[in-house]
Every structure is written in structure tokens, then in C-alpha cells.
Amino acid sequence: MNKKWFAAYGWLYRPTSWQGAVLVLVTMIFCMEAFVAVDANSHSASDTLFGVFPFVVPAFLLLNWIAEKASK
């Protein structure tokens, strides 16, 4: 029952089970949706970067934290 969802791959983690793959996929879809929503209302590339940053960085930090805990 304690199957590892992720395996360490250098500084990163790669999914080793379907649960890990689904988690990565959900995170990527969330980041793409955030990018599309922010980009629709921005006027320049820097507007898009500053608008996406508060969504993408916490999403990947959360994914990294979960991957670290689920790889032990």
C-alpha cells in the first residue's frame, strides 16, 4: 500500500505510478489554464509573466513538495 508515486531524478522527481502522472498532468493543465486566462487580459509579455507567476510558482512548489513526500 506504500507504493512510491515519484522517484528522485537529480534535483527533480519523475512520476513512477499512475497517481504521480495524474498529479503532474493536473498541475500542467492548471498552469496552462492560468496562462490562457492571464494572457487574455494582458497587454504585454511582462504583464503575462507577472500575472502568471503567482499561480505557476506555488503550483510547482506544491507539486515538488508532494513529490518529495511521496518518494520516500
Backbone bond lengths (Angstrom), bond angles and torsions (degrees), N, CA, C in turn:
res aa  C-N    CA-C-N  psi(-1)  N-CA   C-N-CA  omega(-1)  CA-C   N-CA-C  phi
1 M - - - 1.449 - - 1.522 111.26 -
2 N 1.327 117.97 -16.93 1.458 121.32 -179.43 1.525 111.33 -98.23
3 K 1.320 117.01 50.61 1.455 120.72 179.71 1.524 109.44 -72.86
4 K 1.318 116.15 139.10 1.457 120.86 179.45 1.524 109.95 -75.57
5 W 1.331 116.40 132.37 1.455 121.52 177.93 1.521 111.43 -84.87
6 F 1.345 117.06 -28.61 1.458 122.70 -176.40 1.517 109.83 -133.61
7 A 1.338 114.90 158.56 1.457 121.60 173.82 1.525 107.70 -129.42
8 A 1.325 115.48 143.20 1.464 119.93 179.54 1.518 109.00 -66.18
9 Y 1.329 115.50 138.05 1.462 122.98 179.45 1.520 106.86 -138.59
10 G 1.322 115.94 79.22 1.462 120.22 -172.42 1.516 109.27 72.51
11 W 1.324 116.93 -125.32 1.463 121.23 176.76 1.521 112.11 -86.43
12 L 1.303 117.09 -11.07 1.459 122.18 -176.37 1.521 110.36 -104.37
13 Y 1.314 115.14 179.89 1.459 121.67 176.44 1.517 107.90 -130.41
14 R 1.326 115.45 141.42 1.462 119.52 177.05 1.521 108.45 -116.68
15 P 1.326 116.57 144.47 1.468 118.85 -178.94 1.526 111.04 -70.25
16 T 1.306 115.77 139.65 1.467 121.41 178.00 1.521 112.16 -120.17
17 S 1.315 117.39 0.99 1.463 120.82 177.24 1.524 108.28 -139.88
18 W 1.312 114.94 171.02 1.464 118.05 -178.78 1.523 110.82 -68.30
19 Q 1.318 118.38 -29.11 1.458 120.71 178.65 1.530 110.57 -65.65
20 G 1.318 116.95 -41.82 1.455 120.54 177.35 1.513 112.14 -66.17
21 A 1.327 116.88 -39.85 1.461 120.99 178.85 1.533 110.91 -64.74
22 V 1.319 116.79 -40.17 1.469 120.30 178.11 1.526 110.33 -65.95
23 L 1.304 116.85 -39.24 1.461 120.53 178.67 1.525 111.47 -63.48
24 V 1.325 117.05 -43.01 1.469 120.91 176.94 1.526 110.29 -64.52
25 L 1.313 117.40 -42.45 1.462 121.65 179.82 1.526 111.37 -63.21
26 V 1.317 117.95 -43.70 1.470 121.68 178.80 1.529 110.70 -63.10
27 T 1.327 116.88 -40.02 1.459 120.73 178.27 1.524 110.89 -64.88
28 M 1.324 117.14 -42.99 1.468 120.54 179.24 1.530 111.26 -65.17
29 I 1.314 117.59 -40.89 1.468 120.63 178.30 1.516 110.37 -64.24
30 F 1.335 117.27 -42.06 1.459 120.46 177.26 1.524 111.15 -59.80
31 C 1.337 116.76 -44.23 1.469 120.28 -179.28 1.526 111.49 -66.02
32 M 1.319 117.64 -38.56 1.471 120.16 177.37 1.523 111.31 -65.99
33 E 1.318 116.66 -41.78 1.464 120.12 178.17 1.523 111.35 -64.49
34 A 1.313 117.18 -40.51 1.462 120.76 177.16 1.522 110.31 -63.55
35 F 1.328 117.51 -41.39 1.463 120.97 178.78 1.524 111.18 -62.28
36 V 1.323 116.96 -45.99 1.465 120.62 -178.97 1.524 110.73 -63.82
37 A 1.322 117.60 -42.27 1.465 121.26 -179.59 1.523 111.47 -66.24
38 V 1.315 117.48 -42.28 1.467 120.98 -179.15 1.519 110.04 -71.98
39 D 1.326 117.15 -41.29 1.460 121.09 -177.04 1.523 112.15 -66.09
40 A 1.313 117.60 -27.79 1.464 120.30 179.56 1.525 111.96 -66.93
41 N 1.320 117.42 -25.84 1.460 120.78 -177.22 1.519 113.73 -110.14
42 S 1.328 118.52 5.63 1.463 119.82 -177.88 1.519 110.63 -97.44
43 H 1.323 115.02 158.41 1.461 121.30 -176.73 1.515 112.71 -107.91
44 S 1.317 117.81 -11.59 1.460 120.71 -179.65 1.521 109.30 -152.88
45 A 1.329 114.66 172.73 1.461 119.30 179.51 1.522 111.23 -65.29
46 S 1.324 116.90 -35.51 1.468 118.90 179.81 1.528 110.81 -70.05
47 D 1.329 117.62 -33.76 1.466 119.74 173.98 1.530 110.97 -60.37
48 T 1.326 115.36 -42.87 1.458 119.92 179.36 1.524 110.44 -64.76
49 L 1.330 117.02 -45.24 1.468 120.55 -179.58 1.521 111.45 -61.02
50 F 1.331 116.18 -47.68 1.468 119.26 -179.53 1.524 111.86 -68.84
51 G 1.317 117.79 -28.84 1.459 120.52 179.31 1.517 113.60 -77.68
52 V 1.329 116.94 -33.25 1.468 121.69 -177.43 1.523 110.98 -82.20
53 F 1.324 116.97 -30.70 1.465 122.15 -175.62 1.529 113.69 -50.27
54 P 1.343 120.20 -47.29 1.475 119.06 -177.72 1.535 114.32 -67.02
55 F 1.326 117.71 -13.69 1.458 120.31 178.73 1.521 111.85 -98.69
56 V 1.327 116.38 -43.39 1.462 121.08 -172.70 1.529 111.88 -74.28
57 V 1.299 117.74 -44.62 1.471 120.30 -176.87 1.531 111.66 -62.85
58 P 1.336 120.25 -49.40 1.475 118.11 177.16 1.530 113.32 -63.41
59 A 1.338 117.53 -32.95 1.465 119.82 178.98 1.521 110.58 -63.50
60 F 1.346 117.16 -45.08 1.456 119.60 179.83 1.520 112.57 -73.94
61 L 1.314 117.94 -30.87 1.463 120.05 174.50 1.528 110.53 -65.27
62 L 1.329 116.60 -42.10 1.461 120.53 177.09 1.522 110.78 -64.37
63 L 1.333 117.15 -42.95 1.465 120.51 177.23 1.523 110.97 -61.30
64 N 1.317 117.59 -42.43 1.464 121.44 178.79 1.532 111.02 -64.55
65 W 1.319 117.21 -40.57 1.463 120.83 179.14 1.534 110.60 -64.43
66 I 1.333 116.18 -44.67 1.467 119.66 179.02 1.526 110.21 -64.68
67 A 1.340 116.49 -41.83 1.459 120.28 179.53 1.521 111.44 -62.74
68 E 1.340 116.33 -39.37 1.467 119.45 177.83 1.515 111.33 -63.52
69 K 1.325 117.34 -42.69 1.467 121.02 -178.78 1.527 111.39 -72.30
70 A 1.334 117.21 -32.75 1.470 120.34 -176.85 1.517 112.94 -89.38
71 S 1.326 117.63 4.71 1.467 119.75 178.23 1.519 112.88 -103.00
72 K 1.318 117.20 -0.17 1.466 120.69 -177.82 1.512 111.42 -100.62
